[in-house]
Amino acid sequence: MIGKALIGMVLLIFQGCASQPPINLIDSEIKTIVREDLKYYLYFPKDYETSKNSTFGLLLFLHGGGDSGTALDSLKSSGPPKLIAEGKDFPFLILAPQNPFPKKWWNTRAVKQLLDSVVSTNRIATDRIYLTGLSRGGGAAWEMAVQYPDTFAALAVVCGMAPLPYASWINKSMPIWVFHGEKDESIPFSESETMVKKLKRMGYQVRFTSYPDTGHNSWGKAYATDELYEWLNSQRLKHSVK
């Protein structure tokens, strides 16, 4: 009888332990704050000051990895900042932040905070915010289109890379224009080609411009395309189609 009673007590003890969480497992939470110091250029169209009652569009440009760092002048080596430095006029504002880390990915949340700040303090039409990027910045542009599907009226990506699942999360009402050099050895042409094919199968509005004899530096030709800026400026934000 005593033996049976002891066995019963031992079973009760083990059953009681099984219902308790392990002592090394805790439930908790922490609120995190990430700080990023972003230098940036902000371009204003010629008639911004004279048209006090007008609102304007804005193009957010994300540069490639080679222009990362702390020397802001390096942004003038490519894309819209280069064209501005050469004297080109644009019909909208252009926001060009600089990724301060040469070996790190864009902090897209910080970029979005910067964008929101610029939009709130200038005469910008919130249905005319456009997004573009090249190389590493092109990949970040795909990412921002996923994270903020109700922000951008149009997207232009130059030799960027994107995971295929992104295609399911982008605003289906947002027009997209993709550029890529077929001889690109840094980011393979297939990155854009495969993504464009998937987007088209899913019913997205996608334009694809390929350059058969161009390597990674396809941005030289892409951003020299005047039609690109006319196309961007004609777009207006439409709500996401689920």
C-alpha positions as CSV (number, residue, x, y, z in Angstrom):
1,M,0.0,0.0,0.0
2,I,2.8,2.4,0.9
3,G,4.6,1.7,-2.4
4,K,1.4,2.3,-4.4
5,A,0.8,5.6,-2.5
6,L,4.3,6.8,-3.2
7,I,4.0,6.0,-6.9
8,G,0.7,8.0,-7.0
9,M,2.4,11.0,-5.3
10,V,5.3,10.9,-7.8
11,L,2.8,10.9,-10.7
12,L,1.0,13.8,-9.3
13,I,4.2,15.7,-8.9
14,F,5.2,15.1,-12.6
15,Q,1.7,16.0,-13.8
16,G,2.0,19.3,-11.8
17,C,5.4,20.1,-13.3
18,A,4.1,19.4,-16.8
19,S,1.4,22.0,-16.5
20,Q,4.0,24.7,-15.6
21,P,6.0,26.6,-18.2
22,P,9.8,25.9,-18.2
23,I,11.6,28.3,-15.8
24,N,13.8,29.5,-18.6
25,L,10.9,30.7,-20.8
26,I,9.6,34.2,-20.1
27,D,7.0,36.5,-21.7
28,S,8.1,40.1,-22.2
29,E,8.3,42.9,-24.8
30,I,10.4,45.9,-25.6
31,K,9.7,49.1,-27.7
32,T,12.7,49.8,-30.0
33,I,13.7,53.1,-31.5
34,V,16.1,53.1,-34.5
35,R,17.9,56.3,-35.3
36,E,19.3,57.0,-38.7
37,D,21.1,60.2,-39.8
38,L,20.2,60.8,-43.5
39,K,21.7,63.5,-45.6
40,Y,19.7,64.4,-48.6
41,Y,19.2,66.7,-51.6
42,L,15.8,68.3,-52.2
43,Y,15.2,69.8,-55.6
44,F,12.4,72.3,-56.2
45,P,10.9,73.0,-59.7
46,K,11.5,76.5,-61.1
47,D,7.9,77.6,-60.6
48,Y,7.5,76.3,-57.1
49,E,8.0,79.7,-55.5
50,T,5.9,81.6,-58.0
51,S,3.0,79.2,-57.9
52,K,2.1,79.7,-54.3
53,N,-1.4,78.1,-54.6
54,S,-0.2,75.1,-56.5
55,T,0.8,71.6,-55.2
56,F,3.5,69.6,-56.9
57,G,4.5,66.0,-57.3
58,L,7.6,64.5,-55.7
59,L,10.0,61.8,-56.9
60,L,11.9,59.8,-54.3
61,F,15.2,58.6,-55.7
62,L,17.3,55.9,-54.1
63,H,20.9,55.7,-55.3
64,G,23.1,52.6,-55.8
65,G,25.7,51.2,-53.4
66,G,28.6,53.1,-54.9
67,D,27.2,56.4,-53.8
68,S,26.7,55.4,-50.2
69,G,28.7,57.1,-47.4
70,T,29.0,60.7,-46.1
71,A,30.1,62.6,-49.2
72,L,26.8,64.0,-50.4
73,D,28.3,65.3,-53.7
74,S,28.7,61.7,-54.8
75,L,24.9,61.6,-55.4
76,K,25.5,63.8,-58.4
77,S,27.2,60.9,-60.3
78,S,24.0,59.2,-61.4
79,G,20.3,59.4,-61.8
80,P,18.2,62.6,-61.4
81,P,20.7,64.3,-59.2
82,K,23.3,64.1,-62.0
83,L,20.8,65.5,-64.5
84,I,20.0,68.4,-62.1
85,A,23.7,69.2,-61.7
86,E,23.9,69.3,-65.5
87,G,21.0,71.8,-65.7
88,K,17.9,69.7,-66.4
89,D,14.6,70.9,-65.2
90,F,12.0,68.6,-63.7
91,P,8.2,69.3,-63.2
92,F,8.2,67.9,-59.6
93,L,10.3,68.0,-56.5
94,I,13.0,65.4,-56.2
95,L,14.1,63.9,-52.8
96,A,17.4,62.1,-52.9
97,P,18.6,60.8,-49.6
98,Q,22.0,59.2,-49.0
99,N,22.5,55.8,-47.4
100,P,25.3,56.5,-44.9
101,F,26.6,52.9,-44.9
102,P,28.5,51.6,-47.9
103,K,28.1,48.0,-46.9
104,K,24.6,48.1,-45.5
105,W,21.1,47.9,-47.0
106,W,18.9,51.0,-47.1
107,N,17.0,51.7,-43.9
108,T,13.7,52.0,-45.7
109,R,11.8,52.9,-42.5
110,A,14.1,55.9,-42.0
111,V,13.6,56.9,-45.6
112,K,9.9,56.8,-45.2
113,Q,10.1,59.0,-42.1
114,L,12.2,61.5,-44.1
115,L,9.7,61.4,-47.0
116,D,6.8,62.0,-44.6
117,S,8.6,65.0,-43.1
118,V,9.3,66.5,-46.5
119,V,5.7,66.0,-47.7
120,S,4.3,67.5,-44.6
121,T,6.4,70.7,-44.8
122,N,6.1,71.4,-48.5
123,R,3.3,71.9,-51.0
124,I,3.2,68.3,-52.3
125,A,0.2,66.5,-53.7
126,T,0.0,63.2,-51.8
127,D,-1.5,61.4,-54.8
128,R,1.6,62.4,-56.9
129,I,4.5,60.8,-55.0
130,Y,6.7,58.6,-57.2
131,L,9.5,56.2,-56.4
132,T,12.6,55.2,-58.3
133,G,16.0,53.6,-57.5
134,L,19.0,52.0,-59.2
135,S,20.9,48.9,-58.3
136,R,20.9,48.5,-54.5
137,G,18.5,51.5,-54.5
138,G,16.3,49.7,-57.0
139,G,16.1,46.7,-54.7
140,A,15.1,49.1,-51.8
141,A,12.5,50.7,-54.1
142,W,10.9,47.3,-54.6
143,E,10.9,46.9,-50.8
144,M,9.3,50.3,-50.2
145,A,6.6,49.5,-52.7
146,V,5.8,46.4,-50.7
147,Q,6.0,48.1,-47.3
148,Y,4.0,51.2,-48.3
149,P,1.5,50.1,-51.0
150,D,-0.7,53.2,-50.6
151,T,2.0,55.8,-50.8
152,F,3.4,55.8,-54.4
153,A,1.6,56.6,-57.6
154,A,4.2,54.9,-59.8
155,L,7.4,52.9,-59.5
156,A,10.5,52.9,-61.8
157,V,13.3,50.4,-61.0
158,V,16.6,50.3,-62.8
159,C,18.7,47.1,-62.6
160,G,17.3,46.3,-59.2
161,M,16.6,42.9,-57.5
162,A,13.6,41.7,-55.7
163,P,12.3,38.4,-54.2
164,L,9.4,37.1,-56.3
165,P,6.9,37.0,-53.4
166,Y,7.0,40.8,-53.5
167,A,4.8,40.6,-56.6
168,S,1.9,39.5,-54.4
169,W,2.2,42.5,-52.0
170,I,2.6,45.5,-54.3
171,N,-0.4,47.8,-55.1
172,K,-1.9,46.3,-58.2
173,S,-3.1,49.7,-59.3
174,M,0.4,51.2,-59.3
175,P,2.0,51.4,-62.8
176,I,5.6,50.0,-62.9
177,W,8.5,50.6,-65.4
178,V,11.5,48.4,-65.1
179,F,14.9,48.9,-66.9
180,H,17.8,46.5,-67.1
181,G,20.9,45.8,-69.1
182,E,21.1,42.3,-70.5
183,K,24.9,42.0,-70.0
184,D,24.7,43.0,-66.3
185,E,27.2,40.9,-64.3
186,S,26.4,42.6,-60.9
187,I,22.7,42.1,-60.8
188,P,21.7,39.5,-63.4
189,F,19.2,40.6,-66.1
190,S,17.0,37.6,-65.0
191,E,16.2,39.4,-61.7
192,S,14.1,42.0,-63.6
193,E,13.0,39.7,-66.4
194,T,11.6,37.1,-64.0
195,M,9.9,39.7,-61.8
196,V,8.3,41.4,-64.7
197,K,6.9,38.1,-66.1
198,K,5.4,37.3,-62.8
199,L,3.9,40.7,-62.4
200,K,2.4,40.6,-65.9
201,R,0.9,37.1,-65.2
202,M,-0.8,38.7,-62.1
203,G,-2.3,41.5,-64.1
204,Y,0.0,44.4,-63.1
205,Q,0.6,47.4,-65.4
206,V,4.3,46.8,-66.2
207,R,6.6,48.3,-68.9
208,F,10.0,46.6,-69.4
209,T,12.9,48.3,-71.2
210,S,16.0,46.1,-71.8
211,Y,19.3,47.1,-73.2
212,P,20.9,44.2,-75.1
213,D,24.5,45.7,-75.2
214,T,24.5,47.3,-71.7
215,G,26.0,46.0,-68.4
216,H,25.3,47.1,-64.9
217,N,25.4,50.8,-65.8
218,S,21.9,50.8,-67.4
219,W,20.9,53.8,-65.3
220,G,22.8,56.1,-67.7
221,K,20.3,55.3,-70.5
222,A,17.3,54.8,-68.3
223,Y,17.4,58.2,-66.5
224,A,18.2,59.9,-69.8
225,T,14.8,58.8,-71.1
226,D,12.7,61.9,-71.1
227,E,9.5,59.9,-71.5
228,L,10.2,58.4,-68.1
229,Y,9.5,61.7,-66.4
230,E,6.5,62.5,-68.5
231,W,5.1,59.1,-67.6
232,L,5.8,59.5,-63.9
233,N,4.2,63.0,-63.9
234,S,1.0,61.7,-65.5
235,Q,0.4,59.1,-62.8
236,R,-2.0,59.6,-59.8
237,L,-2.2,57.3,-56.8
238,K,-5.0,54.7,-56.8
239,H,-6.0,52.7,-53.8
240,S,-4.6,49.1,-53.6
241,V,-6.6,46.4,-55.3
242,K,-6.7,43.4,-53.0
